[in-house]
Amino acid sequence: MRFSTTIQILLLAYIVAAYVFWGFSLQKQSVQISEQELITLHSQVDSNAQPLMFASRLHEIEDKKNRRTKQYIGEGSTFLIVIFIGAAVVYSSFRRSIRLSRQQNNFMLSVTHELKSPIAAMKLNLQTLERHQLDLDKRNMLIDRCVKEANRLNDLCNNMLLASQIEGKQYVPAKEALNLAEIVEESIHEYEGRYPNRFEIEEMVDTEIVGDKLLLQMALSNLVENALKYTPATKPVRISVKKKNNCAILQVADEGEGIPDGEKSKIFNKFYRIGNEETRKTKGTGLGLYLTSKIARQHKGKITVKDNDPVGSLFEITIPIAKG
């Protein structure tokens, strides 16, 4: 990318230098034309015998020279502005293309890892069940692990499918009266079976909204999965549903490392993940927060992230309450 950027800068510098050179050349020719017109004027009109005519012709020559200079400057400035605007657009498009290409590459790497990990885990558990005579508790434990890995695969496939449908405007969200607190409690109850003793419900206020239950469950799932990835096993993920200013507010707080201020506005971009995919240790595809942001906007709401107290991140989805 640095090489391409250098080439673009050198090419732009060459175009500007060439245009400035031709500008000076035109101005030099203009001066020569004016000098030739002055010589012709002196040969045709006697300044002593016809002073008024000489002054008038001299004024015309100077006026033509000034008009040419203004024309060169005006047209030259306009052309240079167009060049710089074009160069800025091309450079911005090039950088955006490179950035998207990197994000897509990261996405492919992460998806490959996300698919292979649960498949490998399920395969190992099933092979263990097949080859060994285990007691009932161990068999149930391995089966439970397989179910958890299958749920991971299912969530990943749902995110990818929904992202594709939303991008192609193929998904038509439902509009039904829902209680956000009930949706959250139902989802957390299911998660507590998979991740016992990992959640802490701080507040759960009944709030009536209009929306799509499946999308809201997926948004919550993405936030919860994200919080579980970054919260130490000894710390809880705190969840609450509040009501403020005619809005329902869903909060999911973790006690992880937190998100740098410079990254907070980027994490909702498609495929974006903090760090490099080849060295990153946490799981994910860069679709979860992107989809959650899309879902919030489809419900005429928004999602924000801020620092949690004392450590970690606090994600907040705000959705207008249904008018009675």
VEXDREN-2710 file (C-alpha; in Angstrom, 1 decimal):
% VEXDREN-2710
k/r/px/py/pz
1/MET/0.0/0.0/0.0
2/ARG/2.9/2.4/0.8
3/PHE/4.3/1.8/-2.7
4/SER/1.0/2.5/-4.4
5/THR/0.5/5.7/-2.2
6/THR/4.0/6.9/-3.2
7/ILE/3.2/6.3/-6.9
8/GLN/0.0/8.3/-6.6
9/ILE/1.7/11.2/-4.8
10/LEU/4.5/11.3/-7.4
11/LEU/2.0/11.2/-10.2
12/LEU/-0.1/14.0/-8.7
13/ALA/3.1/16.1/-8.1
14/TYR/4.1/15.5/-11.8
15/ILE/0.6/16.6/-13.0
16/VAL/0.7/19.7/-10.8
17/ALA/4.3/20.6/-11.8
18/ALA/3.5/20.1/-15.5
19/TYR/0.4/22.3/-15.2
20/VAL/2.3/25.1/-13.4
21/PHE/5.0/24.9/-16.0
22/TRP/2.5/25.4/-18.8
23/GLY/0.9/28.2/-16.8
24/PHE/4.2/30.0/-16.7
25/SER/4.7/29.3/-20.4
26/LEU/1.4/30.8/-21.3
27/GLN/2.0/33.8/-19.1
28/LYS/5.4/34.3/-20.8
29/GLN/3.8/34.1/-24.2
30/SER/1.2/36.6/-23.1
31/VAL/4.1/39.0/-22.1
32/GLN/5.7/38.5/-25.5
33/ILE/2.4/39.2/-27.3
34/SER/2.0/42.4/-25.3
35/GLU/5.6/43.5/-26.2
36/GLN/5.0/42.7/-29.9
37/GLU/1.8/44.8/-29.7
38/LEU/3.7/47.7/-28.1
39/ILE/6.3/47.6/-30.9
40/THR/3.5/47.6/-33.5
41/LEU/1.8/50.5/-31.7
42/HIS/5.0/52.6/-31.6
43/SER/5.5/51.9/-35.4
44/GLN/1.9/52.9/-36.3
45/VAL/1.0/55.7/-33.9
46/ASP/3.2/58.7/-32.9
47/SER/2.8/59.3/-29.2
48/ASN/3.7/63.0/-29.5
49/ALA/1.5/63.7/-32.5
50/GLN/-1.5/61.6/-31.4
51/PRO/-1.2/61.2/-27.6
52/LEU/-4.9/60.4/-27.0
53/MET/-5.0/57.6/-29.6
54/PHE/-1.6/56.2/-28.3
55/ALA/-2.8/56.2/-24.7
56/SER/-6.1/54.5/-25.7
57/ARG/-4.3/51.8/-27.7
58/LEU/-1.8/51.3/-24.9
59/HIS/-4.6/50.9/-22.4
60/GLU/-6.2/48.3/-24.7
61/ILE/-2.9/46.4/-24.8
62/GLU/-2.5/46.4/-21.0
63/ASP/-6.2/45.5/-20.6
64/LYS/-5.8/42.5/-22.9
65/LYS/-2.7/41.4/-21.0
66/ASN/-4.5/41.6/-17.6
67/ARG/-7.5/39.7/-19.0
68/ARG/-5.3/36.9/-20.2
69/THR/-3.5/36.8/-16.9
70/LYS/-6.8/36.6/-15.0
71/GLN/-8.1/33.9/-17.4
72/TYR/-5.0/31.8/-16.9
73/ILE/-5.2/32.1/-13.1
74/GLY/-8.9/31.5/-13.0
75/GLU/-8.9/28.5/-15.4
76/GLY/-5.7/27.2/-13.8
77/SER/-7.0/27.4/-10.3
78/THR/-10.3/25.7/-11.2
79/PHE/-8.4/22.9/-13.0
80/LEU/-6.0/22.4/-10.0
81/ILE/-9.0/22.3/-7.6
82/VAL/-10.6/19.6/-9.8
83/ILE/-7.4/17.7/-9.9
84/PHE/-7.0/17.8/-6.1
85/ILE/-10.7/16.8/-5.5
86/GLY/-10.3/13.9/-8.0
87/ALA/-7.1/12.8/-6.4
88/ALA/-8.7/12.9/-2.9
89/VAL/-11.7/10.9/-4.1
90/VAL/-9.4/8.3/-5.8
91/TYR/-7.1/8.1/-2.8
92/SER/-10.1/7.7/-0.4
93/SER/-11.7/5.1/-2.6
94/PHE/-8.3/3.2/-2.8
95/ARG/-7.8/3.3/1.0
96/ARG/-11.4/2.2/1.6
97/SER/-11.0/-0.7/-0.9
98/ILE/-7.7/-1.8/0.8
99/ARG/-9.3/-1.6/4.2
100/LEU/-12.4/-3.5/3.1
101/SER/-10.1/-6.1/1.5
102/ARG/-8.2/-6.5/4.8
103/GLN/-11.4/-6.8/6.8
104/GLN/-12.8/-9.4/4.4
105/ASN/-9.6/-11.3/4.7
106/ASN/-9.8/-11.1/8.5
107/PHE/-13.4/-12.2/8.2
108/MET/-12.5/-15.3/6.1
109/LEU/-9.8/-16.2/8.6
110/SER/-12.1/-15.8/11.6
111/VAL/-15.0/-17.7/9.9
112/THR/-12.7/-20.6/9.1
113/HIS/-11.5/-20.7/12.7
114/GLU/-15.1/-20.3/14.0
115/LEU/-16.3/-23.2/11.8
116/LYS/-13.4/-25.5/12.4
117/SER/-13.2/-25.1/16.2
118/PRO/-16.7/-26.3/17.1
119/ILE/-16.6/-29.0/14.4
120/ALA/-13.3/-30.3/15.8
121/ALA/-14.7/-30.2/19.3
122/MET/-17.9/-32.1/18.4
123/LYS/-15.9/-34.7/16.4
124/LEU/-13.6/-35.3/19.4
125/ASN/-16.5/-35.7/21.8
126/LEU/-18.4/-38.0/19.5
127/GLN/-15.3/-40.1/18.9
128/THR/-14.8/-40.4/22.6
129/LEU/-18.4/-41.5/23.0
130/GLU/-17.9/-44.1/20.2
131/ARG/-14.6/-45.6/21.4
132/HIS/-15.1/-45.7/25.2
133/GLN/-17.6/-47.1/27.5
134/LEU/-18.3/-44.1/29.8
135/ASP/-20.6/-43.7/32.7
136/LEU/-23.8/-41.8/32.4
137/ASP/-22.5/-38.5/33.8
138/LYS/-19.5/-38.4/31.5
139/ARG/-21.7/-39.3/28.5
140/ASN/-24.1/-36.5/29.4
141/MET/-21.2/-34.1/29.8
142/LEU/-19.9/-34.8/26.3
143/ILE/-23.3/-34.6/24.8
144/ASP/-23.9/-31.3/26.5
145/ARG/-20.6/-30.0/25.0
146/CYS/-21.7/-31.1/21.6
147/VAL/-24.9/-29.2/22.0
148/LYS/-23.1/-26.1/23.0
149/GLU/-20.8/-26.3/20.0
150/ALA/-23.8/-26.9/17.7
151/ASN/-25.4/-23.8/19.2
152/ARG/-22.2/-21.8/18.4
153/LEU/-22.4/-23.0/14.8
154/ASN/-26.1/-22.2/14.6
155/ASP/-25.5/-18.6/15.9
156/LEU/-22.7/-18.1/13.4
157/CYS/-24.8/-19.3/10.5
158/ASN/-27.7/-17.2/11.7
159/ASN/-25.5/-14.1/11.8
160/MET/-24.1/-14.7/8.4
161/LEU/-27.5/-15.4/6.9
162/LEU/-29.1/-12.4/8.5
163/ALA/-26.3/-10.1/7.5
164/SER/-26.7/-11.3/3.9
165/GLN/-30.5/-10.8/4.0
166/ILE/-30.2/-7.3/5.5
167/GLU/-27.6/-6.2/3.0
168/GLY/-29.8/-7.5/0.2
169/LYS/-32.9/-6.0/1.8
170/GLN/-34.5/-9.4/1.6
171/TYR/-35.4/-9.6/5.3
172/VAL/-38.7/-8.0/6.2
173/PRO/-38.8/-7.5/10.0
174/ALA/-42.0/-8.2/11.9
175/LYS/-43.8/-5.4/13.8
176/GLU/-45.5/-6.8/16.9
177/ALA/-46.1/-5.6/20.4
178/LEU/-43.3/-7.0/22.6
179/ASN/-42.2/-6.8/26.2
180/LEU/-38.4/-6.2/26.1
181/ALA/-37.9/-7.4/29.7
182/GLU/-39.6/-10.7/28.9
183/ILE/-37.5/-11.3/25.8
184/VAL/-34.3/-10.6/27.8
185/GLU/-35.4/-12.9/30.7
186/GLU/-36.3/-15.7/28.4
187/SER/-32.9/-15.5/26.5
188/ILE/-30.9/-15.2/29.7
189/HIS/-32.7/-18.2/31.2
190/GLU/-31.5/-20.2/28.2
191/TYR/-27.9/-18.9/28.5
192/GLU/-27.8/-19.7/32.2
193/GLY/-28.2/-23.4/31.3
194/ARG/-25.2/-23.1/29.1
195/TYR/-23.2/-20.7/31.2
196/PRO/-24.2/-21.2/34.9
197/ASN/-23.4/-18.5/37.4
198/ARG/-22.1/-16.1/34.8
199/PHE/-25.0/-13.5/34.8
200/GLU/-26.2/-10.9/37.2
201/ILE/-29.6/-9.2/36.6
202/GLU/-29.4/-5.7/38.0
203/GLU/-32.8/-4.3/36.9
204/MET/-35.7/-5.6/34.8
205/VAL/-38.4/-3.1/34.1
206/ASP/-41.4/-4.1/31.9
207/THR/-41.2/-2.0/28.7
208/GLU/-43.6/-2.4/25.7
209/ILE/-42.0/-1.9/22.3
210/VAL/-42.9/-2.7/18.7
211/GLY/-40.4/-4.9/16.9
212/ASP/-39.2/-8.3/15.7
213/LYS/-38.6/-10.8/18.5
214/LEU/-36.2/-12.9/16.5
215/LEU/-34.0/-9.8/15.7
216/LEU/-34.1/-8.6/19.2
217/GLN/-33.1/-12.0/20.6
218/MET/-30.2/-12.1/18.1
219/ALA/-29.1/-8.6/19.1
220/LEU/-29.1/-9.6/22.8
221/SER/-27.3/-12.9/21.9
222/ASN/-24.6/-11.0/20.1
223/LEU/-24.0/-8.6/23.1
224/VAL/-24.1/-11.5/25.6
225/GLU/-21.7/-13.6/23.6
226/ASN/-19.4/-10.6/23.2
227/ALA/-19.5/-10.0/26.9
228/LEU/-18.8/-13.6/27.8
229/LYS/-15.7/-13.6/25.5
230/TYR/-14.1/-10.7/27.3
231/THR/-15.3/-11.1/30.9
232/PRO/-13.1/-13.2/33.2
233/ALA/-14.8/-16.5/34.3
234/THR/-14.8/-15.2/37.9
235/LYS/-16.7/-12.0/37.0
236/PRO/-20.4/-11.7/36.1
237/VAL/-22.0/-10.2/33.0
238/ARG/-24.4/-7.6/34.2
239/ILE/-27.7/-7.2/32.3
240/SER/-30.6/-4.8/32.8
241/VAL/-33.6/-3.3/31.1
242/LYS/-34.5/0.2/32.2
243/LYS/-37.0/2.9/31.1
244/LYS/-36.0/6.5/30.5
245/ASN/-37.5/9.4/28.5
246/ASN/-40.1/7.2/26.8
247/CYS/-37.4/4.7/25.7
248/ALA/-36.5/1.1/26.7
249/ILE/-32.8/0.7/27.5
250/LEU/-31.1/-2.6/27.4
251/GLN/-27.7/-2.7/29.0
252/VAL/-25.1/-5.4/28.8
253/ALA/-21.9/-4.8/30.9
254/ASP/-18.7/-6.8/30.9
255/GLU/-15.5/-6.5/33.0
256/GLY/-13.0/-7.2/30.3
257/GLU/-10.1/-5.0/29.1
258/GLY/-12.4/-2.4/27.7
259/ILE/-12.4/-0.7/24.3
260/PRO/-10.0/2.2/23.4
261/ASP/-11.8/5.5/22.7
262/GLY/-10.4/5.5/19.2
263/GLU/-12.0/2.1/18.4
264/LYS/-15.5/2.8/19.9
265/SER/-16.8/4.3/16.7
266/LYS/-15.4/1.5/14.5
267/ILE/-16.5/-1.6/16.2
268/PHE/-20.0/-1.4/14.7
269/ASN/-18.5/-1.5/11.1
270/LYS/-19.0/-4.7/9.1
271/PHE/-16.1/-7.2/9.6
272/TYR/-14.3/-4.8/11.9
273/ARG/-12.4/-6.3/14.8
274/ILE/-9.8/-4.8/17.1
275/GLY/-6.3/-6.1/16.4
276/ASN/-4.9/-8.5/13.8
277/GLU/-6.8/-11.8/13.0
278/GLU/-3.6/-13.8/12.8
279/THR/-2.6/-12.9/16.4
280/ARG/-6.0/-12.4/18.0
281/LYS/-7.0/-14.9/20.7
282/THR/-10.7/-14.1/21.1
283/LYS/-13.3/-15.6/18.9
284/GLY/-15.7/-13.8/16.5
285/THR/-16.3/-12.8/12.9
286/GLY/-16.8/-9.0/13.1
287/LEU/-20.5/-9.4/12.3
288/GLY/-22.1/-9.5/15.7
289/LEU/-21.9/-5.8/16.6
290/TYR/-22.5/-4.8/13.0
291/LEU/-25.8/-6.8/13.0
292/THR/-26.8/-5.5/16.4
293/SER/-26.3/-1.9/15.2
294/LYS/-28.5/-2.7/12.2
295/ILE/-31.2/-4.3/14.3
296/ALA/-31.2/-1.3/16.7
297/ARG/-31.7/1.1/13.8
298/GLN/-34.4/-1.1/12.3
299/HIS/-36.3/-0.6/15.6
300/LYS/-35.8/3.2/15.3
301/GLY/-33.2/3.0/18.1
302/LYS/-29.5/3.1/18.5
303/ILE/-26.6/1.3/20.2
304/THR/-23.8/2.9/22.1
305/VAL/-20.7/1.7/24.0
306/LYS/-19.0/3.4/26.9
307/ASP/-16.5/2.5/29.6
308/ASN/-17.9/0.3/32.4
309/ASP/-17.2/1.1/36.1
310/PRO/-14.7/0.0/37.3
311/VAL/-13.5/-1.8/34.2
312/GLY/-14.8/-3.2/30.9
313/SER/-17.4/-2.0/28.5
314/LEU/-21.1/-1.2/28.7
315/PHE/-23.2/-1.7/25.6
316/GLU/-26.6/0.1/25.6
317/ILE/-29.4/-0.4/23.1
318/THR/-32.1/2.4/23.2
319/ILE/-35.5/1.7/21.6
320/PRO/-38.6/3.9/21.7
321/ILE/-41.4/2.6/23.8
322/ALA/-44.7/1.8/21.9
323/LYS/-47.2/4.5/22.1
324/GLY/-50.4/3.4/23.8
END
